[in-house]
Amino acid sequence: MICPVIELAQQLIKRPSLSPHDEGCQELMIARLKAIGFTVEPMNFGDTQNFWAWRGQGSTLAFAGHTDVVPTGDEKNWDNPPFEPVIRDGMLYGRGAADMKGSLAAMLVAAERFVAANPDHQGRLAFLITSDEEASATHGTVKVVEALMARNERLDYCLVGEPSSTEQVGDVVKNGRRGSITANLRIHGVQGHVAYPHLADNPVHRAMPALNELVAIEWDQGNEFFPPTSMQIANVQAGTGSNNVIPGEMFVQFNFRFSTELTDTLIKQRVQELLDRHNLNYSIDWWLSGQPFLTARGALVDAVVNAVEHYAELTPQLLTTGGTSDGRFIAQMGAQVVELGPVNATIHKVNECVHAADLQLLSRMYQRIMEQLVA
């Protein structure tokens, strides 16, 4: 007999929920949550389906996740169709198996077991689920958080089921994330013929010294929890495609992944001071996709570490590495936020997979966290 966690994970994987589409995943989850006494509030914005569900009162522990997945790429490169889940050699294959339908199944089944054992639990257990995490992330968790904050909704602890583990489930717990800010910089010049440079103004030539200086800056040295801030140039565009035309404009896009040692305001200030010092004629637009956040040792981190030590017999590393997650929005509510999920080795790849046994183990960890914080 197939275990409940794997069965639910397979049901979710079968739904081709390419971001921001949900394709019935949330409907399946909502039905099961209602069956165990949760109040469910759909909170849909734009093209995105979200829901907020809760059971009980008092100190609140929320489990957060997303039903959307990234595109599969050429399905011919998959050993099995990506939306037809299969278990082979103990591995569950399918798009979303690791990121993050496996975690959703583990959360929900953990809640079912927890409620059966603790029907009159003391705290409040909640779910915050979105279908817009992998794409623009504009109508998903960020909008739900804004709505919850506007009505002073309480959220003390939040566990995000993102695939945080590296080698085995529970070896890494993310207790924070770096901030991310992107600059779209345009250096303005004067287009002209390469044979008559005195009649033109080459923005590429003008920009190079400033960009060299920008790349060489050491922004900070990080701290106990964060690596040093990283700045990377992602895109550079200039020219008409002709070898005899000096371009009139140069576009440069660069991104900062920054620690709590910096602020987005300070980054903008230092970059613009540098550009001004080089006397560049420029325009710049900034896009802040997330502030850094950190959850120090406390009730949530202690509960997660305890659960991992109990079931995986190892002590997890507390790290803030990697990209951004919806935890950056949830942290704005003042909640303690951590991420604990399956091994991330195959996320976004062809033949995405996860150890089936890991999902069962993860579900037990989630249940133990519930028992420590809201039983």
C-alpha positions as YAML, in Angstrom:
chain: A
units: angstrom
residues:
- id: 1
  name: MET
  ca: [0.00, 0.00, 0.00]
- id: 2
  name: ILE
  ca: [1.37, 3.39, -1.04]
- id: 3
  name: CYS
  ca: [1.97, 5.82, 1.84]
- id: 4
  name: PRO
  ca: [-0.29, 8.90, 2.11]
- id: 5
  name: VAL
  ca: [2.53, 11.40, 1.56]
- id: 6
  name: ILE
  ca: [3.68, 9.78, -1.69]
- id: 7
  name: GLU
  ca: [0.13, 9.31, -2.90]
- id: 8
  name: LEU
  ca: [-0.68, 13.00, -2.41]
- id: 9
  name: ALA
  ca: [2.64, 14.08, -3.96]
- id: 10
  name: GLN
  ca: [1.80, 12.04, -7.06]
- id: 11
  name: GLN
  ca: [-1.66, 13.55, -7.28]
- id: 12
  name: LEU
  ca: [-0.15, 17.05, -7.16]
- id: 13
  name: ILE
  ca: [2.58, 16.28, -9.72]
- id: 14
  name: LYS
  ca: [-0.06, 15.02, -12.18]
- id: 15
  name: ARG
  ca: [-1.45, 18.55, -12.38]
- id: 16
  name: PRO
  ca: [0.68, 20.55, -14.88]
- id: 17
  name: SER
  ca: [0.68, 23.74, -12.83]
- id: 18
  name: LEU
  ca: [3.13, 25.85, -14.81]
- id: 19
  name: SER
  ca: [3.52, 29.17, -13.01]
- id: 20
  name: PRO
  ca: [1.27, 31.01, -12.30]
- id: 21
  name: HIS
  ca: [-1.36, 28.35, -13.04]
- id: 22
  name: ASP
  ca: [-2.55, 26.05, -10.27]
- id: 23
  name: GLU
  ca: [-4.50, 23.45, -12.26]
- id: 24
  name: GLY
  ca: [-6.49, 22.21, -9.28]
- id: 25
  name: CYS
  ca: [-3.66, 21.61, -6.82]
- id: 26
  name: GLN
  ca: [-5.06, 24.04, -4.25]
- id: 27
  name: GLU
  ca: [-8.58, 22.66, -4.67]
- id: 28
  name: LEU
  ca: [-7.21, 19.24, -3.68]
- id: 29
  name: MET
  ca: [-5.38, 20.66, -0.66]
- id: 30
  name: ILE
  ca: [-8.33, 22.80, 0.46]
- id: 31
  name: ALA
  ca: [-10.72, 19.83, 0.45]
- id: 32
  name: ARG
  ca: [-8.42, 17.87, 2.74]
- id: 33
  name: LEU
  ca: [-7.81, 20.81, 5.07]
- id: 34
  name: LYS
  ca: [-11.53, 21.51, 5.39]
- id: 35
  name: ALA
  ca: [-12.07, 17.83, 6.22]
- id: 36
  name: ILE
  ca: [-9.94, 18.22, 9.36]
- id: 37
  name: GLY
  ca: [-11.53, 21.46, 10.55]
- id: 38
  name: PHE
  ca: [-9.53, 24.22, 8.85]
- id: 39
  name: THR
  ca: [-11.18, 27.47, 7.88]
- id: 40
  name: VAL
  ca: [-10.02, 28.28, 4.34]
- id: 41
  name: GLU
  ca: [-9.95, 31.75, 2.78]
- id: 42
  name: PRO
  ca: [-9.17, 31.98, -0.95]
- id: 43
  name: MET
  ca: [-7.06, 35.11, -1.55]
- id: 44
  name: ASN
  ca: [-6.75, 35.34, -5.32]
- id: 45
  name: PHE
  ca: [-5.08, 38.32, -6.97]
- id: 46
  name: GLY
  ca: [-4.77, 38.90, -10.70]
- id: 47
  name: ASP
  ca: [-3.98, 35.61, -12.43]
- id: 48
  name: THR
  ca: [-2.80, 33.95, -9.23]
- id: 49
  name: GLN
  ca: [-4.58, 31.59, -6.88]
- id: 50
  name: ASN
  ca: [-3.66, 31.74, -3.20]
- id: 51
  name: PHE
  ca: [-5.24, 30.61, 0.03]
- id: 52
  name: TRP
  ca: [-4.85, 31.23, 3.75]
- id: 53
  name: ALA
  ca: [-6.16, 28.47, 6.03]
- id: 54
  name: TRP
  ca: [-6.15, 28.13, 9.81]
- id: 55
  name: ARG
  ca: [-7.29, 25.93, 12.65]
- id: 56
  name: GLY
  ca: [-7.31, 26.85, 16.34]
- id: 57
  name: GLN
  ca: [-6.40, 30.06, 18.13]
- id: 58
  name: GLY
  ca: [-3.41, 31.73, 19.71]
- id: 59
  name: SER
  ca: [0.26, 31.54, 18.82]
- id: 60
  name: THR
  ca: [0.40, 30.81, 15.07]
- id: 61
  name: LEU
  ca: [2.61, 28.41, 13.15]
- id: 62
  name: ALA
  ca: [2.12, 28.66, 9.38]
- id: 63
  name: PHE
  ca: [3.41, 26.31, 6.71]
- id: 64
  name: ALA
  ca: [4.05, 28.11, 3.42]
- id: 65
  name: GLY
  ca: [4.60, 26.83, -0.08]
- id: 66
  name: HIS
  ca: [3.73, 27.06, -3.75]
- id: 67
  name: THR
  ca: [1.83, 24.84, -6.15]
- id: 68
  name: ASP
  ca: [3.35, 26.29, -9.34]
- id: 69
  name: VAL
  ca: [6.32, 24.73, -11.11]
- id: 70
  name: VAL
  ca: [8.86, 25.83, -13.72]
- id: 71
  name: PRO
  ca: [8.61, 24.72, -17.38]
- id: 72
  name: THR
  ca: [9.79, 21.21, -18.20]
- id: 73
  name: GLY
  ca: [11.99, 22.03, -21.16]
- id: 74
  name: ASP
  ca: [11.95, 19.52, -24.03]
- id: 75
  name: GLU
  ca: [9.91, 16.62, -22.66]
- id: 76
  name: LYS
  ca: [11.82, 14.24, -24.96]
- id: 77
  name: ASN
  ca: [14.79, 14.66, -22.63]
- id: 78
  name: TRP
  ca: [12.86, 13.22, -19.71]
- id: 79
  name: ASP
  ca: [13.04, 9.49, -19.00]
- id: 80
  name: ASN
  ca: [9.34, 9.62, -18.16]
- id: 81
  name: PRO
  ca: [6.73, 12.30, -18.98]
- id: 82
  name: PRO
  ca: [7.27, 15.07, -16.41]
- id: 83
  name: PHE
  ca: [3.64, 15.18, -15.26]
- id: 84
  name: GLU
  ca: [3.26, 11.41, -14.99]
- id: 85
  name: PRO
  ca: [4.91, 10.69, -11.63]
- id: 86
  name: VAL
  ca: [6.75, 7.41, -11.32]
- id: 87
  name: ILE
  ca: [8.78, 5.75, -8.56]
- id: 88
  name: ARG
  ca: [11.96, 4.09, -9.76]
- id: 89
  name: ASP
  ca: [14.74, 2.78, -7.53]
- id: 90
  name: GLY
  ca: [13.17, 4.50, -4.55]
- id: 91
  name: MET
  ca: [13.07, 7.90, -6.27]
- id: 92
  name: LEU
  ca: [9.87, 9.81, -7.07]
- id: 93
  name: TYR
  ca: [10.24, 11.45, -10.50]
- id: 94
  name: GLY
  ca: [8.20, 14.34, -11.90]
- id: 95
  name: ARG
  ca: [8.22, 18.11, -12.28]
- id: 96
  name: GLY
  ca: [7.70, 19.56, -8.81]
- id: 97
  name: ALA
  ca: [8.73, 16.42, -6.93]
- id: 98
  name: ALA
  ca: [11.40, 18.39, -5.06]
- id: 99
  name: ASP
  ca: [10.29, 21.97, -5.74]
- id: 100
  name: MET
  ca: [7.89, 21.78, -4.06]
- id: 101
  name: LYS
  ca: [4.92, 19.47, -4.36]
- id: 102
  name: GLY
  ca: [6.68, 16.84, -2.27]
- id: 103
  name: SER
  ca: [6.93, 19.34, 0.59]
- id: 104
  name: LEU
  ca: [3.26, 20.31, 0.21]
- id: 105
  name: ALA
  ca: [2.24, 16.68, 0.51]
- id: 106
  name: ALA
  ca: [4.48, 16.23, 3.55]
- id: 107
  name: MET
  ca: [2.98, 19.34, 5.23]
- id: 108
  name: LEU
  ca: [-0.60, 18.39, 4.62]
- id: 109
  name: VAL
  ca: [-0.30, 14.78, 5.74]
- id: 110
  name: ALA
  ca: [1.64, 15.96, 8.81]
- id: 111
  name: ALA
  ca: [-1.25, 18.30, 9.64]
- id: 112
  name: GLU
  ca: [-3.76, 15.45, 9.23]
- id: 113
  name: ARG
  ca: [-1.82, 13.24, 11.64]
- id: 114
  name: PHE
  ca: [-1.24, 16.10, 14.07]
- id: 115
  name: VAL
  ca: [-4.91, 17.10, 14.22]
- id: 116
  name: ALA
  ca: [-5.98, 13.46, 14.67]
- id: 117
  name: ALA
  ca: [-3.63, 13.18, 17.66]
- id: 118
  name: ASN
  ca: [-4.27, 16.70, 19.00]
- id: 119
  name: PRO
  ca: [-7.85, 17.71, 18.11]
- id: 120
  name: ASP
  ca: [-7.85, 20.42, 20.79]
- id: 121
  name: HIS
  ca: [-4.36, 21.82, 20.15]
- id: 122
  name: GLN
  ca: [-3.47, 25.02, 22.02]
- id: 123
  name: GLY
  ca: [-2.04, 27.20, 19.25]
- id: 124
  name: ARG
  ca: [-3.16, 28.00, 15.73]
- id: 125
  name: LEU
  ca: [-1.93, 25.95, 12.77]
- id: 126
  name: ALA
  ca: [-2.07, 27.71, 9.38]
- id: 127
  name: PHE
  ca: [-1.23, 27.28, 5.70]
- id: 128
  name: LEU
  ca: [-0.21, 30.04, 3.27]
- id: 129
  name: ILE
  ca: [-0.18, 28.64, -0.27]
- id: 130
  name: THR
  ca: [0.42, 30.43, -3.58]
- id: 131
  name: SER
  ca: [0.70, 29.59, -7.28]
- id: 132
  name: ASP
  ca: [3.06, 32.46, -8.13]
- id: 133
  name: GLU
  ca: [6.50, 31.78, -6.68]
- id: 134
  name: GLU
  ca: [8.44, 30.54, -9.70]
- id: 135
  name: ALA
  ca: [7.44, 33.36, -12.07]
- id: 136
  name: SER
  ca: [6.93, 37.04, -11.31]
- id: 137
  name: ALA
  ca: [5.94, 36.59, -7.63]
- id: 138
  name: THR
  ca: [3.81, 39.73, -7.90]
- id: 139
  name: HIS
  ca: [0.31, 38.42, -7.11]
- id: 140
  name: GLY
  ca: [1.22, 35.62, -4.75]
- id: 141
  name: THR
  ca: [2.61, 35.55, -1.23]
- id: 142
  name: VAL
  ca: [3.52, 39.24, -1.28]
- id: 143
  name: LYS
  ca: [-0.14, 40.20, -1.84]
- id: 144
  name: VAL
  ca: [-1.42, 37.75, 0.75]
- id: 145
  name: VAL
  ca: [1.04, 39.12, 3.30]
- id: 146
  name: GLU
  ca: [-0.05, 42.69, 2.54]
- id: 147
  name: ALA
  ca: [-3.69, 41.72, 3.07]
- id: 148
  name: LEU
  ca: [-2.95, 39.86, 6.30]
- id: 149
  name: MET
  ca: [-0.87, 42.72, 7.67]
- id: 150
  name: ALA
  ca: [-3.61, 45.23, 6.80]
- id: 151
  name: ARG
  ca: [-5.97, 43.42, 9.16]
- id: 152
  name: ASN
  ca: [-3.28, 42.82, 11.83]
- id: 153
  name: GLU
  ca: [-3.26, 39.06, 11.35]
- id: 154
  name: ARG
  ca: [-0.97, 37.28, 13.80]
- id: 155
  name: LEU
  ca: [1.88, 35.11, 12.50]
- id: 156
  name: ASP
  ca: [4.54, 34.02, 14.98]
- id: 157
  name: TYR
  ca: [6.34, 31.20, 13.19]
- id: 158
  name: CYS
  ca: [6.51, 30.19, 9.54]
- id: 159
  name: LEU
  ca: [8.11, 27.16, 7.95]
- id: 160
  name: VAL
  ca: [8.63, 27.39, 4.19]
- id: 161
  name: GLY
  ca: [8.95, 24.02, 2.47]
- id: 162
  name: GLU
  ca: [11.52, 25.07, -0.13]
- id: 163
  name: PRO
  ca: [14.10, 22.37, -0.95]
- id: 164
  name: SER
  ca: [16.81, 23.47, 1.47]
- id: 165
  name: SER
  ca: [18.74, 20.21, 1.87]
- id: 166
  name: THR
  ca: [22.00, 19.48, 0.06]
- id: 167
  name: GLU
  ca: [23.05, 15.84, 0.55]
- id: 168
  name: GLN
  ca: [20.38, 14.39, 2.82]
- id: 169
  name: VAL
  ca: [17.10, 15.70, 4.10]
- id: 170
  name: GLY
  ca: [17.61, 18.10, 7.00]
- id: 171
  name: ASP
  ca: [21.35, 18.68, 6.58]
- id: 172
  name: VAL
  ca: [20.71, 22.37, 5.78]
- id: 173
  name: VAL
  ca: [18.04, 24.66, 7.22]
- id: 174
  name: LYS
  ca: [17.78, 28.16, 5.77]
- id: 175
  name: ASN
  ca: [17.28, 30.60, 8.64]
- id: 176
  name: GLY
  ca: [17.51, 33.66, 6.42]
- id: 177
  name: ARG
  ca: [18.12, 34.84, 2.88]
- id: 178
  name: ARG
  ca: [20.17, 37.55, 1.24]
- id: 179
  name: GLY
  ca: [18.48, 40.60, -0.21]
- id: 180
  name: SER
  ca: [18.33, 41.05, -3.99]
- id: 181
  name: ILE
  ca: [18.33, 44.31, -5.94]
- id: 182
  name: THR
  ca: [18.83, 44.77, -9.69]
- id: 183
  name: ALA
  ca: [20.01, 47.88, -11.52]
- id: 184
  name: ASN
  ca: [19.11, 48.64, -15.14]
- id: 185
  name: LEU
  ca: [21.69, 51.19, -16.21]
- id: 186
  name: ARG
  ca: [21.72, 53.09, -19.51]
- id: 187
  name: ILE
  ca: [24.82, 55.07, -20.48]
- id: 188
  name: HIS
  ca: [23.88, 57.72, -23.04]
- id: 189
  name: GLY
  ca: [26.28, 58.74, -25.80]
- id: 190
  name: VAL
  ca: [26.14, 60.05, -29.36]
- id: 191
  name: GLN
  ca: [25.94, 57.65, -32.29]
- id: 192
  name: GLY
  ca: [28.35, 58.17, -35.17]
- id: 193
  name: HIS
  ca: [30.73, 56.70, -37.72]
- id: 194
  name: VAL
  ca: [33.73, 54.82, -36.33]
- id: 195
  name: ALA
  ca: [35.98, 56.70, -38.77]
- id: 196
  name: TYR
  ca: [34.89, 60.04, -37.24]
- id: 197
  name: PRO
  ca: [34.97, 59.40, -33.47]
- id: 198
  name: HIS
  ca: [35.39, 63.13, -32.75]
- id: 199
  name: LEU
  ca: [31.83, 63.61, -34.02]
- id: 200
  name: ALA
  ca: [30.42, 60.92, -31.71]
- id: 201
  name: ASP
  ca: [30.54, 60.00, -28.03]
- id: 202
  name: ASN
  ca: [31.09, 56.30, -27.41]
- id: 203
  name: PRO
  ca: [29.13, 55.23, -24.27]
- id: 204
  name: VAL
  ca: [31.02, 51.91, -24.10]
- id: 205
  name: HIS
  ca: [34.37, 53.68, -23.80]
- id: 206
  name: ARG
  ca: [32.96, 56.08, -21.23]
- id: 207
  name: ALA
  ca: [31.41, 53.29, -19.16]
- id: 208
  name: MET
  ca: [34.36, 50.90, -18.95]
- id: 209
  name: PRO
  ca: [36.38, 52.66, -16.19]
- id: 210
  name: ALA
  ca: [33.26, 53.02, -14.03]
- id: 211
  name: LEU
  ca: [32.27, 49.39, -14.54]
- id: 212
  name: ASN
  ca: [35.79, 48.21, -13.74]
- id: 213
  name: GLU
  ca: [35.68, 50.15, -10.50]
- id: 214
  name: LEU
  ca: [32.19, 48.86, -9.71]
- id: 215
  name: VAL
  ca: [33.24, 45.23, -10.19]
- id: 216
  name: ALA
  ca: [36.29, 45.67, -7.95]
- id: 217
  name: ILE
  ca: [34.42, 47.05, -4.93]
- id: 218
  name: GLU
  ca: [34.36, 44.97, -1.74]
- id: 219
  name: TRP
  ca: [30.93, 45.90, -0.41]
- id: 220
  name: ASP
  ca: [31.25, 44.19, 2.95]
- id: 221
  name: GLN
  ca: [32.77, 41.10, 4.54]
- id: 222
  name: GLY
  ca: [29.50, 39.48, 5.50]
- id: 223
  name: ASN
  ca: [28.92, 38.41, 9.07]
- id: 224
  name: GLU
  ca: [28.32, 35.34, 11.21]
- id: 225
  name: PHE
  ca: [25.22, 34.39, 9.19]
- id: 226
  name: PHE
  ca: [25.75, 35.93, 5.74]
- id: 227
  name: PRO
  ca: [28.49, 35.65, 3.10]
- id: 228
  name: PRO
  ca: [29.89, 38.91, 1.70]
- id: 229
  name: THR
  ca: [27.63, 40.88, -0.61]
- id: 230
  name: SER
  ca: [27.99, 39.80, -4.24]
- id: 231
  name: MET
  ca: [27.60, 42.08, -7.28]
- id: 232
  name: GLN
  ca: [27.38, 40.46, -10.71]
- id: 233
  name: ILE
  ca: [26.87, 41.96, -14.15]
- id: 234
  name: ALA
  ca: [24.15, 39.90, -15.82]
- id: 235
  name: ASN
  ca: [23.55, 41.61, -19.19]
- id: 236
  name: VAL
  ca: [25.42, 44.05, -21.43]
- id: 237
  name: GLN
  ca: [24.03, 45.40, -24.72]
- id: 238
  name: ALA
  ca: [25.33, 48.02, -27.13]
- id: 239
  name: GLY
  ca: [25.77, 48.58, -30.83]
- id: 240
  name: THR
  ca: [23.69, 48.32, -33.97]
- id: 241
  name: GLY
  ca: [25.27, 45.12, -35.23]
- id: 242
  name: SER
  ca: [27.41, 47.05, -37.72]
- id: 243
  name: ASN
  ca: [31.19, 47.28, -37.36]
- id: 244
  name: ASN
  ca: [31.29, 50.90, -38.53]
- id: 245
  name: VAL
  ca: [28.77, 52.49, -36.16]
- id: 246
  name: ILE
  ca: [29.61, 53.89, -32.73]
- id: 247
  name: PRO
  ca: [26.59, 53.07, -30.53]
- id: 248
  name: GLY
  ca: [24.48, 55.83, -29.04]
- id: 249
  name: GLU
  ca: [23.65, 53.92, -25.88]
- id: 250
  name: MET
  ca: [24.94, 51.11, -23.70]
- id: 251
  name: PHE
  ca: [22.72, 49.02, -21.43]
- id: 252
  name: VAL
  ca: [24.15, 47.25, -18.39]
- id: 253
  name: GLN
  ca: [22.13, 45.15, -15.92]
- id: 254
  name: PHE
  ca: [23.68, 44.09, -12.63]
- id: 255
  name: ASN
  ca: [22.40, 42.43, -9.49]
- id: 256
  name: PHE
  ca: [23.39, 42.60, -5.83]
- id: 257
  name: ARG
  ca: [22.80, 39.74, -3.41]
- id: 258
  name: PHE
  ca: [23.35, 41.61, -0.19]
- id: 259
  name: SER
  ca: [23.69, 40.81, 3.47]
- id: 260
  name: THR
  ca: [22.30, 42.55, 6.52]
- id: 261
  name: GLU
  ca: [25.53, 44.59, 6.57]
- id: 262
  name: LEU
  ca: [24.08, 46.72, 3.74]
- id: 263
  name: THR
  ca: [20.79, 48.35, 2.85]
- id: 264
  name: ASP
  ca: [19.29, 48.89, -0.59]
- id: 265
  name: THR
  ca: [19.45, 52.65, 0.05]
- id: 266
  name: LEU
  ca: [23.19, 52.50, 0.70]
- id: 267
  name: ILE
  ca: [23.79, 50.39, -2.43]
- id: 268
  name: LYS
  ca: [21.92, 52.87, -4.63]
- id: 269
  name: GLN
  ca: [23.76, 55.80, -3.07]
- id: 270
  name: ARG
  ca: [27.23, 54.31, -3.58]
- id: 271
  name: VAL
  ca: [26.54, 53.25, -7.17]
- id: 272
  name: GLN
  ca: [25.17, 56.64, -8.16]
- id: 273
  name: GLU
  ca: [28.05, 58.46, -6.48]
- id: 274
  name: LEU
  ca: [30.47, 56.32, -8.51]
- id: 275
  name: LEU
  ca: [28.66, 57.02, -11.79]
- id: 276
  name: ASP
  ca: [28.55, 60.74, -11.06]
- id: 277
  name: ARG
  ca: [32.25, 60.79, -10.23]
- id: 278
  name: HIS
  ca: [32.97, 59.34, -13.69]
- id: 279
  name: ASN
  ca: [30.90, 62.13, -15.28]
- id: 280
  name: LEU
  ca: [28.61, 59.72, -17.09]
- id: 281
  name: ASN
  ca: [25.41, 60.75, -18.80]
- id: 282
  name: TYR
  ca: [23.17, 57.98, -17.53]
- id: 283
  name: SER
  ca: [19.75, 56.91, -16.37]
- id: 284
  name: ILE
  ca: [19.23, 54.09, -13.89]
- id: 285
  name: ASP
  ca: [16.22, 52.12, -12.68]
- id: 286
  name: TRP
  ca: [16.26, 49.88, -9.64]
- id: 287
  name: TRP
  ca: [14.18, 46.81, -8.84]
- id: 288
  name: LEU
  ca: [14.24, 45.55, -5.25]
- id: 289
  name: SER
  ca: [12.95, 41.96, -5.22]
- id: 290
  name: GLY
  ca: [13.62, 41.29, -1.55]
- id: 291
  name: GLN
  ca: [15.19, 42.55, 1.63]
- id: 292
  name: PRO
  ca: [17.56, 40.29, 3.58]
- id: 293
  name: PHE
  ca: [16.08, 38.57, 6.60]
- id: 294
  name: LEU
  ca: [17.47, 36.49, 9.44]
- id: 295
  name: THR
  ca: [15.82, 34.32, 12.06]
- id: 296
  name: ALA
  ca: [18.15, 33.91, 15.02]
- id: 297
  name: ARG
  ca: [18.04, 31.01, 17.45]
- id: 298
  name: GLY
  ca: [14.67, 30.94, 19.15]
- id: 299
  name: ALA
  ca: [11.55, 28.81, 19.46]
- id: 300
  name: LEU
  ca: [11.20, 28.05, 15.73]
- id: 301
  name: VAL
  ca: [14.85, 27.34, 14.94]
- id: 302
  name: ASP
  ca: [15.11, 25.21, 18.09]
- id: 303
  name: ALA
  ca: [12.01, 23.21, 17.14]
- id: 304
  name: VAL
  ca: [13.29, 22.60, 13.62]
- id: 305
  name: VAL
  ca: [16.75, 21.59, 14.80]
- id: 306
  name: ASN
  ca: [15.16, 19.25, 17.36]
- id: 307
  name: ALA
  ca: [12.98, 17.61, 14.70]
- id: 308
  name: VAL
  ca: [15.89, 17.08, 12.32]
- id: 309
  name: GLU
  ca: [18.11, 15.69, 15.06]
- id: 310
  name: HIS
  ca: [15.33, 13.32, 16.15]
- id: 311
  name: TYR
  ca: [14.49, 11.88, 12.74]
- id: 312
  name: ALA
  ca: [17.64, 12.34, 10.64]
- id: 313
  name: GLU
  ca: [20.13, 11.88, 13.50]
- id: 314
  name: LEU
  ca: [22.17, 14.87, 12.38]
- id: 315
  name: THR
  ca: [22.45, 18.51, 13.37]
- id: 316
  name: PRO
  ca: [21.52, 20.80, 10.48]
- id: 317
  name: GLN
  ca: [23.65, 23.67, 9.28]
- id: 318
  name: LEU
  ca: [21.91, 27.04, 9.55]
- id: 319
  name: LEU
  ca: [22.66, 28.85, 6.28]
- id: 320
  name: THR
  ca: [21.44, 31.92, 4.36]
- id: 321
  name: THR
  ca: [22.92, 31.01, 0.96]
- id: 322
  name: GLY
  ca: [21.10, 30.56, -2.33]
- id: 323
  name: GLY
  ca: [18.49, 32.64, -4.09]
- id: 324
  name: THR
  ca: [15.42, 34.34, -2.75]
- id: 325
  name: SER
  ca: [12.23, 32.71, -1.54]
- id: 326
  name: ASP
  ca: [8.78, 33.80, -0.42]
- id: 327
  name: GLY
  ca: [10.20, 33.83, 3.10]
- id: 328
  name: ARG
  ca: [11.35, 37.40, 2.34]
- id: 329
  name: PHE
  ca: [7.73, 38.55, 2.23]
- id: 330
  name: ILE
  ca: [6.56, 36.56, 5.24]
- id: 331
  name: ALA
  ca: [9.40, 37.90, 7.40]
- id: 332
  name: GLN
  ca: [7.86, 41.38, 7.01]
- id: 333
  name: MET
  ca: [5.05, 40.24, 9.33]
- id: 334
  name: GLY
  ca: [7.58, 39.98, 12.14]
- id: 335
  name: ALA
  ca: [7.43, 36.20, 12.09]
- id: 336
  name: GLN
  ca: [10.32, 33.86, 12.71]
- id: 337
  name: VAL
  ca: [10.88, 32.20, 9.31]
- id: 338
  name: VAL
  ca: [12.90, 29.14, 8.33]
- id: 339
  name: GLU
  ca: [13.05, 26.87, 5.30]
- id: 340
  name: LEU
  ca: [13.21, 23.10, 5.58]
- id: 341
  name: GLY
  ca: [12.59, 20.84, 2.62]
- id: 342
  name: PRO
  ca: [14.00, 17.99, 0.53]
- id: 343
  name: VAL
  ca: [17.32, 17.70, -1.28]
- id: 344
  name: ASN
  ca: [17.64, 20.35, -4.00]
- id: 345
  name: ALA
  ca: [20.05, 18.54, -6.36]
- id: 346
  name: THR
  ca: [17.55, 18.18, -9.23]
- id: 347
  name: ILE
  ca: [15.28, 21.21, -8.87]
- id: 348
  name: HIS
  ca: [14.43, 22.95, -12.17]
- id: 349
  name: LYS
  ca: [16.29, 20.15, -14.03]
- id: 350
  name: VAL
  ca: [15.23, 17.42, -16.43]
- id: 351
  name: ASN
  ca: [14.24, 14.27, -14.49]
- id: 352
  name: GLU
  ca: [13.55, 16.20, -11.28]
- id: 353
  name: CYS
  ca: [13.28, 13.69, -8.45]
- id: 354
  name: VAL
  ca: [13.35, 13.17, -4.71]
- id: 355
  name: HIS
  ca: [13.84, 10.12, -2.48]
- id: 356
  name: ALA
  ca: [10.34, 8.88, -1.67]
- id: 357
  name: ALA
  ca: [11.55, 7.96, 1.82]
- id: 358
  name: ASP
  ca: [12.76, 11.54, 2.32]
- id: 359
  name: LEU
  ca: [9.24, 12.89, 1.90]
- id: 360
  name: GLN
  ca: [7.94, 10.53, 4.56]
- id: 361
  name: LEU
  ca: [10.81, 11.56, 6.84]
- id: 362
  name: LEU
  ca: [10.13, 15.23, 6.14]
- id: 363
  name: SER
  ca: [6.47, 14.79, 7.02]
- id: 364
  name: ARG
  ca: [7.45, 13.33, 10.40]
- id: 365
  name: MET
  ca: [9.76, 16.29, 10.99]
- id: 366
  name: TYR
  ca: [6.95, 18.71, 10.15]
- id: 367
  name: GLN
  ca: [4.62, 16.93, 12.55]
- id: 368
  name: ARG
  ca: [7.16, 17.10, 15.35]
- id: 369
  name: ILE
  ca: [7.56, 20.85, 14.77]
- id: 370
  name: MET
  ca: [3.79, 21.24, 15.06]
- id: 371
  name: GLU
  ca: [3.82, 19.26, 18.30]
- id: 372
  name: GLN
  ca: [6.51, 21.51, 19.80]
- id: 373
  name: LEU
  ca: [4.94, 24.84, 18.85]
- id: 374
  name: VAL
  ca: [1.13, 24.51, 18.78]
- id: 375
  name: ALA
  ca: [0.16, 21.25, 20.54]
...
